[in-house]
């Protein structure tokens, strides 16, 4: 397979999209580059040590934020015109970040105890920290998230001047600053806790898989396993996106990696440019909802709900299957719709040959879940999975994380180790988490404001009031709120904001907390493919030479069958069957017939929606058939006996009319 199918101009565009998601960092050379790499390696090693040993919670969170800010100010320019130049203010900001951490940690328990009545120095240092965090968020995520965060802070300071029901008793600057950084509620709250434990460790794990060649293996394996038929290319994209996306958790990176190999093949079998881009972006989106890593927001679900991460993986299992089933059905319909040519793509090695050589990559992928099932905590599971990935990579010379030649004494000890994939993986683990970690620190300011002012309960009561107490309307309003917030900020920030302001509305109407949080998580993820934050579709459009907005619409078409699935979680108690009852404990007493039935209706609903949206099923559909299929799909997504009956009758009707049409058009083939 030809890996170099992207011209320089397109590659620059793709790099820009990845930088937009991960932040546009400097590209230094020489000693400065080495210094930043070594700091990043040190940061990864510190967090691996903290996973294995015991570092007190307060110390871990404060050091984590200090290291993140230090690297952000050295790695991300204050403005584009200062790109690749380290400026004096960058050094001042970086040093100040470390100095503030020293001030907090040297204060000990006395420092935390005076959070309600901080002294003048405390307030000054706290304001400096808040400003540094806002600047780090601006450098990594842009002005929108900074503006949103600033509005929340202003609400805390001046909300007492607002009319009911938005008003609160008001907080002065000293009280607000003290709460934000002298407790474990604001900046150093849940979001930073998850960033300092799970997110960074999973990012390191993903980097280890990348630098041991797992990503290339998953793509090669998918092509070898699925290639050969005209529908094989579409299936390959779905399968490789799942395998590659699981450990990466990044929609844009998965889209670009798979697309750079698959785009020419999509064109050869007959995919229209925008449809090809839409399929690639939809596959990439699946990366954020696929076990074992999911997106960063999934770790926050576990922390918010105080449940095991294994329970979050369990809840994600059936929805992930349904998401990819929807894609598979769309791909199978594409074969008929575009009358695809049957082209055989030669693979240098068969799937079995690849598995015999690189079987350990599969084990690295599932080892996290294996360790969790053995009773290890998520933090220890990912720690040992990273160790397993590193050790198993040494089985082959071409995947070795430390070159075999280094052990044989054929490479210099220090420079050989510095240039090894081990150093690259450790450095990439820390640099790859900077944008998300800065988001989590900024989100701490938002969460702090919401808990301090009681905004979450106020907002939920307003939503329920507007919805007239209707669960369906409240669910629709909540989905719209998450969608709108998701248009402006990244998935992680979108989930955090909506988890604290929108989830209480659903929970107050009797929706189980885990179902409400999963609903918000899925809609935060789905907002990733909506302009202006539609980075995955825009990247896919650049690869396939399509129109960015038409590609986004095509992506919507491919993911649409999955858009209704979250409604099944919340509209009826039976819907939580799709989340496998929310925990391993509850699953033991579960009604498996109900789980099977709800899953079955979801599957048929997805098939109906796929056929209706594609305008094609067994044959090209007529207008009335499309309408019936879409209505049936929506009905099957609403968990009630009457709705299921309407859905199945509609599906049976279209199946009958389509079969008759097929007989008429192809009498011989029958």
C-alpha positions in Angstrom: 0.0 0.0 0.0 1.2 3.5 -0.8 1.5 5.5 2.4 2.5 8.8 0.8 -0.6 9.8 -1.0 -0.9 13.4 0.4 0.8 16.3 -1.4 2.6 19.0 0.6 -0.1 21.6 0.4 -2.8 19.2 1.8 -0.3 18.0 4.5 0.0 21.6 5.6 -3.8 21.9 5.8 -4.0 18.7 7.8 -1.3 19.8 10.2 -3.3 23.0 10.8 -6.4 21.0 11.7 -4.5 18.8 14.1 -2.8 22.0 15.6 -6.3 23.5 15.9 -7.3 20.5 18.0 -4.1 20.0 20.0 -2.8 23.6 19.9 -0.3 25.3 17.5 3.0 24.7 19.4 6.5 26.0 18.6 8.9 23.9 16.6 12.2 24.6 18.3 15.7 23.4 17.3 18.9 22.8 19.3 19.3 23.1 23.0 15.9 24.6 23.7 14.2 21.7 21.9 16.2 19.2 24.0 15.3 21.1 27.2 11.6 21.0 26.5 11.8 17.4 25.5 13.5 16.5 28.7 11.0 18.5 30.8 8.2 16.6 29.0 9.9 13.3 29.6 10.3 14.2 33.3 6.7 15.2 33.5 5.6 11.7 32.1 8.0 9.9 34.4 6.6 11.9 37.4 3.0 10.9 36.6 4.0 7.3 36.0 5.7 7.3 39.4 2.6 9.0 41.0 0.5 6.1 39.5 2.7 3.4 41.0 3.6 5.1 44.3 1.6 7.4 46.6 1.8 11.2 46.0 -0.6 13.2 48.2 -3.6 14.5 46.2 -3.0 18.2 46.8 0.7 17.9 45.8 -0.1 15.9 42.6 -2.7 18.3 41.4 -0.6 21.4 42.1 2.5 20.0 40.5 0.5 18.8 37.5 -0.9 22.2 36.8 2.5 23.9 37.3 4.2 21.5 34.9 1.4 22.0 32.3 1.6 25.8 32.6 5.4 25.7 32.4 5.4 23.6 29.2 2.4 25.6 27.7 4.2 28.9 28.0 7.5 27.6 26.6 5.8 25.6 23.8 2.9 27.8 22.6 3.6 31.3 21.3 1.6 34.3 22.7 0.7 35.2 19.0 1.4 33.7 15.6 4.0 36.3 14.8 6.2 35.0 17.7 6.0 31.4 16.4 9.2 29.4 17.0 10.8 32.3 19.1 11.1 32.1 22.9 10.2 35.5 24.2 11.1 37.0 27.6 7.4 37.1 28.8 7.2 33.3 28.0 10.0 32.7 30.5 8.4 35.0 33.1 5.1 33.2 32.8 6.7 29.8 32.9 8.8 30.6 36.0 5.8 32.3 37.7 3.8 29.1 37.2 6.4 27.1 39.1 6.8 29.8 41.8 3.1 29.8 42.5 3.1 26.0 42.9 6.0 26.4 45.4 4.0 29.1 47.3 1.0 26.8 47.6 2.9 23.7 48.6 5.2 25.5 51.1 2.1 26.9 52.8 1.0 23.4 54.0 -2.3 22.9 55.8 -2.4 26.5 57.1 -2.7 27.7 53.5 -5.8 25.5 52.8 -7.3 26.4 56.2 -7.5 30.1 55.5 -9.4 29.8 52.1 -12.4 31.7 53.4 -10.2 34.6 54.7 -7.1 34.7 52.5 -4.5 37.4 53.2 -3.4 40.0 50.7 -0.5 37.9 49.3 -2.8 34.9 48.9 -5.2 37.0 46.9 -2.5 38.4 44.7 -0.9 35.0 44.0 -4.4 33.6 43.3 -5.3 36.3 40.8 -1.9 35.7 39.1 -2.7 31.9 38.9 -6.2 32.5 37.4 -4.7 34.9 34.8 -2.0 32.4 33.9 -4.6 29.7 33.5 -6.8 31.9 31.3 -3.7 32.8 29.1 -2.7 29.1 28.8 -6.3 28.2 27.7 -6.1 31.1 25.2 -2.8 29.8 23.8 -4.0 26.2 23.5 -7.8 26.5 22.8 -8.4 30.1 21.6 -10.5 33.0 22.8 -14.0 31.4 22.9 -13.3 29.1 25.9 -11.5 32.0 27.7 -14.5 34.2 27.1 -16.9 31.5 28.4 -14.7 31.0 31.5 -14.4 34.8 32.1 -18.3 35.1 31.9 -18.6 32.5 34.6 -16.1 34.3 36.9 -18.0 37.6 36.3 -21.2 35.8 37.2 -19.7 34.8 40.5 -18.6 38.4 41.3 -21.6 40.3 40.0 -24.5 37.7 39.9 -26.1 39.3 42.9 -27.1 42.2 40.6 -29.0 39.9 38.2 -32.8 39.4 38.4 -34.4 36.2 39.8 -34.0 33.3 39.2 -30.4 33.9 38.1 -29.4 36.0 41.2 -27.2 34.7 44.1 -26.0 36.3 47.3 -22.8 37.6 45.7 -19.1 36.9 46.4 -16.3 39.4 46.8 -12.9 38.9 45.0 -11.1 37.6 48.1 -13.7 34.8 48.7 -13.8 33.8 45.0 -10.0 33.7 44.7 -9.7 31.8 47.9 -12.3 29.2 46.9 -10.7 28.8 43.4 -7.2 27.9 44.4 -7.0 27.4 48.1 -9.4 24.4 48.1 -9.7 21.2 46.1 -13.0 22.5 44.6 -12.1 25.1 42.0 -8.9 24.9 39.9 -7.7 21.9 41.7 -11.0 20.1 41.6 -12.4 17.1 39.7 -11.3 18.1 36.2 -7.6 18.6 37.2 -7.7 15.5 39.3 -8.8 13.4 36.3 -6.2 15.2 34.1 -3.4 14.5 36.6 -4.3 10.8 37.0 -6.2 9.2 34.1 -6.0 11.5 31.1 -2.2 12.0 31.1 -1.6 8.3 31.7 -3.8 7.3 28.8 -2.1 9.9 26.6 1.3 8.3 27.5 -0.2 4.8 26.8 -1.5 6.1 23.4 2.0 7.5 22.6 3.6 4.2 23.5 1.3 2.4 21.1 2.0 5.0 18.4 5.8 4.7 18.7 5.8 0.9 18.8 4.1 0.8 15.5 0.6 -0.3 16.7 -1.2 2.4 14.7 0.4 1.2 11.4 -0.3 -2.4 12.3 -4.0 -1.7 13.0 -4.5 0.0 9.6 -2.6 -2.7 7.7 -4.5 -5.5 9.6 -7.9 -3.8 8.7 -7.0 -3.6 5.0 -5.8 -7.1 4.9 -8.8 -8.5 6.8 -11.5 -6.4 4.9 -10.0 -5.8 1.5 -10.8 -7.6 -1.7 -14.5 -6.5 -2.3 -15.9 -3.2 -3.4 -17.5 -2.8 0.1 -14.2 -3.8 1.7 -12.7 -0.3 1.6 -15.7 1.2 3.5 -15.6 -1.6 6.0 -11.8 -1.2 6.4 -12.3 2.5 7.3 -14.9 1.6 9.9 -12.7 -1.2 11.4 -9.4 0.7 11.3 -11.0 3.8 12.8 -12.2 1.6 15.7 -8.9 -0.1 16.3 -6.8 3.0 15.9 -9.3 5.3 17.6 -9.6 3.1 20.7 -6.1 4.0 22.0 -5.9 7.5 20.5 -9.2 9.0 21.6 -8.7 11.8 19.0 -11.1 12.3 16.2 -8.9 14.5 14.0 -5.8 12.3 14.4 -7.7 9.1 13.6 -9.4 10.8 10.5 -6.1 12.0 9.2 -4.2 8.7 9.8 -6.8 6.5 8.2 -7.6 9.0 5.5 -4.0 9.4 4.3 -4.0 5.7 3.4 -7.6 5.1 2.4 -8.6 8.2 0.4 -7.3 7.1 -3.0 -9.0 3.7 -2.5 -12.3 5.3 -1.7 -12.0 7.3 -5.0 -11.1 4.2 -7.0 -14.2 2.1 -5.9 -16.5 5.1 -6.8 -17.1 7.2 -3.7 -18.1 10.8 -4.3 -15.5 13.1 -2.8 -17.7 14.6 -0.1 -19.2 11.2 0.8 -15.7 9.7 1.1 -14.7 12.6 3.4 -17.9 12.2 5.4 -17.2 8.4 6.0 -13.6 9.1 7.1 -14.7 11.8 9.6 -17.6 9.6 10.9 -15.0 6.9 11.5 -12.8 9.3 13.3 -15.6 10.5 15.5 -16.1 7.0 16.7 -12.6 7.2 18.2 -13.9 9.4 21.0 -16.6 7.0 22.0 -14.7 3.7 21.6 -13.3 1.6 24.4 -10.8 1.1 25.9 -9.8 4.8 26.0 -12.8 6.9 24.8 -12.3 10.6 24.9 -10.9 12.5 27.9 -14.4 13.3 29.0 -15.1 9.6 29.8 -12.6 9.7 32.7 -14.5 12.7 34.0 -17.8 10.7 34.0 -16.2 8.2 36.3 -15.0 10.9 38.7 -18.2 13.0 38.6 -20.3 9.9 39.4 -17.7 8.3 41.8 -17.8 5.0 39.9 -15.2 2.7 38.4 -13.8 3.5 35.0 -14.6 -0.1 34.1 -18.3 0.8 34.6 -17.9 3.6 32.1 -16.4 1.2 29.6 -19.3 -1.2 30.3 -21.8 1.6 29.6 -20.1 2.5 26.4 -20.0 -1.0 25.0 -23.5 -1.3 23.3 -23.7 2.3 22.1 -20.2 1.9 20.5 -21.4 -1.3 18.8 -24.6 0.5 17.6 -22.5 3.5 16.3 -20.2 1.2 14.2 -23.2 -0.9 13.1 -24.8 2.2 11.8 -21.6 3.0 9.8 -21.4 -0.6 8.5 -25.0 -0.5 7.3 -24.3 2.9 5.6 -21.2 1.4 3.9 -23.1 -1.6 2.6 -25.8 0.7 1.2 -23.1 2.8 -0.4 -22.0 -0.2 -2.5 -25.4 -0.4 -4.2 -26.0 3.4 -4.2 -22.7 4.3 -6.0 -22.7 1.0 -8.0 -19.2 0.4 -6.9 -16.6 -1.3 -9.0 -15.2 -4.5 -7.5 -11.5 -3.8 -7.2 -9.0 -6.1 -5.5 -6.4 -4.2 -3.4 -3.2 -6.2 -3.1 -2.0 -6.5 0.5 1.7 -7.3 1.0 0.8 -9.7 3.9 -2.4 -11.4 4.9 -4.2 -10.6 8.1 -3.0 -13.9 9.6 0.6 -13.2 8.6 0.4 -9.8 10.2 -1.2 -11.2 13.4 1.5 -13.9 13.7 4.2 -11.1 13.6 2.5 -8.4 15.6 0.0 -10.2 17.8 1.2 -8.3 20.9 -0.3 -5.1 19.7 -3.8 -6.6 20.2 -2.8 -7.6 23.7 -1.5 -4.1 24.4 -4.9 -2.7 23.3 -7.0 -4.9 25.5 -4.5 -5.2 28.4 -6.1 -2.2 30.2 -9.5 -4.0 30.4 -7.8 -7.2 31.4 -6.0 -5.5 34.3 -9.2 -3.8 35.4 -11.1 -7.2 35.4 -8.2 -8.5 37.5 -9.1 -5.9 40.1 -6.5 -3.2 39.4 -7.6 0.4 39.6 -7.9 2.3 36.3 -4.7 4.2 37.2 -2.7 1.1 37.9 -4.3 -0.7 34.9 -3.1 1.9 32.4 0.3 2.0 34.2 0.8 -1.7 33.7 -0.7 -1.7 30.2 2.0 0.9 29.3 4.7 -1.3 30.8 3.3 -4.3 28.8 3.3 -2.2 25.6 6.9 -1.2 26.1 8.1 -4.7 27.0 6.2 -6.5 24.3 7.5 -4.1 21.7 11.0 -5.5 22.4 10.0 -8.8 20.9 10.7 -7.5 17.4 13.5 -5.3 16.2 11.2 -3.2 14.0 8.9 -2.3 16.9 11.4 -2.1 19.8 10.8 1.0 21.9 14.6 1.0 22.7 16.7 -0.1 19.7 18.2 -3.6 19.9 21.5 -1.9 18.7 21.6 0.2 21.9 21.6 -3.0 24.1 24.4 -4.4 21.9 26.5 -1.3 22.5 26.4 -0.2 18.9 24.9 3.2 19.8 26.1 5.8 22.3 24.5 5.3 25.7 23.0 8.8 26.2 22.3 10.0 22.7 21.1 6.6 21.7 18.6 6.7 24.6 17.6 10.3 23.8 16.9 9.4 20.2 15.0 6.2 21.0 11.2 5.8 20.6 11.0 5.5 24.4 12.0 9.2 24.9 9.7 10.2 22.0 6.8 8.4 23.5 7.4 9.8 27.0 7.8 13.3 25.6 4.7 12.9 23.3 2.7 11.7 26.3 3.2 15.0 28.1 3.1 17.4 25.1 -0.1 15.6 23.8 -2.0 16.3 27.0 -1.2 20.1 27.3 -4.3 21.4 25.5 -6.7 19.1 27.4 -4.9 19.7 30.7 -5.1 23.5 30.2 -8.8 23.0 29.4 -9.3 21.0 32.6 -7.7 23.8 34.7 -9.9 26.4 33.0 -12.9 24.2 33.5 -12.1 24.1 37.2 -12.9 27.8 37.3 -16.3 27.1 35.7 -17.1 24.2 37.9 -16.0 26.2 41.0 -18.4 29.1 40.0 -21.3 26.7 39.5 -20.8 24.9 42.9 -20.2 28.2 44.7 -23.2 30.0 43.3 -25.6 27.0 42.9 -26.0 27.9 39.2 -26.5 24.2 38.3 -29.7 23.8 40.3 -31.0 27.3 39.1 -30.4 26.3 35.5 -32.0 22.9 35.8 -35.1 24.4 37.5 -35.4 26.9 34.6 -35.0 24.2 31.9 -37.7 22.0 33.7 -40.0 25.1 34.0 -39.7 25.8 30.2 -40.3 22.2 29.4 -43.4 22.1 31.6 -42.0 19.2 33.5 -42.0 17.0 30.3 -39.1 14.6 30.2 -39.1 14.5 26.4 -38.9 18.3 26.1 -36.3 18.6 28.9 -34.2 16.0 27.0 -34.5 17.9 23.7 -33.6 21.2 25.5 -30.6 19.5 27.2 -29.4 18.1 23.9 -29.6 21.6 22.3 -27.8 23.2 25.2 -25.0 20.6 24.9 -24.9 21.0 21.2 -24.7 24.8 21.3 -21.9 24.7 24.0 -20.1 22.1 22.0 -20.1 24.4 18.9 -17.9 26.8 20.8 -15.6 24.7 23.0 -13.8 21.3 22.8 -15.5 18.1 23.8 -13.9 17.9 27.3 -14.9 21.5 28.2 -18.4 21.0 26.7 -19.0 17.9 28.8 -17.7 19.5 32.0 -19.8 22.7 31.6 -23.0 20.7 30.7 -22.4 18.1 33.4 -22.7 20.7 36.1 -25.4 22.9 34.6 -27.6 20.6 32.5 -27.4 17.1 34.1 -29.3 18.1 37.2 -32.4 18.9 35.1 -32.5 15.3 33.8 -31.7 13.8 37.2 -34.5 15.9 38.9 -37.0 14.3 36.4 -36.0 10.8 37.5 -33.3 9.9 34.9 -30.5 7.9 36.6 -27.4 10.0 37.1 -25.2 7.7 34.9 -27.7 7.8 32.0 -27.9 11.6 32.2 -24.1 12.0 32.1 -23.7 9.5 29.2 -26.4 11.4 27.3 -24.4 14.6 27.8 -21.2 12.9 26.9 -22.5 11.6 23.6 -24.0 14.9 22.6 -20.8 16.7 23.5 -19.0 14.3 21.2 -21.5 14.6 18.4 -21.1 18.4 18.4 -17.5 17.7 17.3 -18.8 17.3 13.7 -20.8 20.6 13.6 -19.4 23.8 12.3 -17.5 25.9 13.4 -15.7 23.2 15.4 -16.0 20.5 12.7 -12.3 19.7 12.6 -12.6 16.1 11.6 -14.9 16.7 8.5 -12.7 19.7 7.5 -9.6 17.6 7.7 -11.3 14.8 5.7 -12.4 17.3 3.1 -8.8 18.4 2.7 -7.7 14.8 2.2 -10.5 13.9 -0.3 -10.4 17.3 -2.1 -14.1 17.9 -1.2 -16.1 20.9 0.0 -15.7 21.3 3.8 -19.3 22.1 4.5 -20.8 19.4 2.1 -18.4 16.9 3.7 -19.7 18.0 7.2 -23.3 17.3 6.0 -22.2 13.9 4.7 -20.6 13.2 8.1 -23.9 14.1 9.7 -25.6 11.6 7.4 -23.2 8.8 8.4 -23.5 9.5 12.2 -27.2 10.4 12.2 -28.4 6.8 13.0 -26.3 7.1 16.2 -27.7 10.6 17.1 -31.0 9.1 18.4 -29.4 6.4 20.5 -28.7 8.7 23.5 -32.4 9.5 23.7 -33.0 5.8 24.4 -30.9 6.1 27.6 -33.1 8.7 29.2 -36.7 8.5 27.9 -37.6 5.3 29.6 -36.3 3.1 32.4 -35.9 0.2 29.9 -33.5 2.4 27.9 -30.7 2.0 30.5 -30.5 -1.6 29.3 -28.4 -0.1 26.4 -25.9 1.1 29.1 -25.9 -2.4 30.6 -27.6 -1.0 33.7 -24.7 1.4 34.5 -22.5 -0.9 36.6 -21.2 -4.4 36.9 -23.1 -4.8 40.2 -26.5 -3.8 38.7 -25.8 -6.1 35.7 -25.9 -9.2 37.9 -29.6 -8.5 38.7 -30.4 -7.3 35.2 -33.2 -8.7 33.0 -31.2 -10.0 30.0 -34.3 -10.4 27.9 -35.0 -6.7 28.2 -31.4 -5.8 27.4 -31.7 -8.0 24.3 -35.0 -6.6 23.2 -34.0 -2.9 23.7 -30.7 -3.6 21.8 -32.7 -5.3 19.0 -35.1 -2.4 18.6 -32.1 0.0 18.5 -30.4 -2.1 15.8 -33.6 -2.2 13.6 -34.1 1.6 14.3 -30.5 2.3 13.1 -31.1 0.2 9.9 -34.3 2.1 9.3 -32.6 5.5 9.7 -29.6 4.5 7.6 -31.9 3.4 4.7 -34.1 6.5 5.1 -31.2 9.0 5.2 -29.2 7.3 2.3 -32.3 7.3 0.0 -31.4 3.7 -0.7 -32.1 0.3 0.9 -32.3 -2.9 -1.2 -32.9 -0.5 -4.2 -33.3 3.2 -4.6 -36.1 4.3 -2.2 -39.2 6.3 -3.2 -40.1 9.4 -1.2 -42.8 7.7 0.8 -40.4 4.9 1.6 -37.8 7.3 2.9 -40.3 9.1 5.1 -41.7 5.8 6.5 -38.1 4.6 7.3 -37.1 7.8 9.0 -40.3 7.8 11.1 -39.9 4.1 11.9 -36.3 4.7 13.0 -37.3 7.6 15.3 -40.2 5.5 16.7 -37.9 2.6 17.4 -35.6 4.9 19.3 -38.4 5.9 21.6 -38.7 3.1 24.2 -42.4 2.3 24.4 -44.5 -0.7 23.1 -46.7 1.6 20.9 -43.7 3.3 19.3 -41.9 -0.1 18.7 -45.1 -1.4 17.0 -45.2 1.7 14.7 -41.5 1.2 13.9 -41.7 -2.5 13.1 -44.8 -2.1 11.0 -43.2 0.7 9.0 -40.0 -1.3 8.6 -41.9 -4.4 7.4 -43.9 -2.3 4.9 -40.8 -0.8 3.3 -39.0 -4.2 3.3 -42.0 -5.6 1.4 -42.2 -2.7 -1.2 -38.4 -2.8 -1.7 -38.3 -6.6 -2.2 -41.1 -6.2 -4.8 -39.1 -3.4 -6.6 -36.0 -5.6 -6.5 -37.9 -8.6 -8.1 -39.1 -6.3 -10.9 -35.7 -4.8 -11.6 -33.7 -8.0 -11.4 -36.0 -10.9 -12.3 -33.1 -13.2 -13.3 -31.0 -12.6 -10.1 -34.0 -13.9 -8.0 
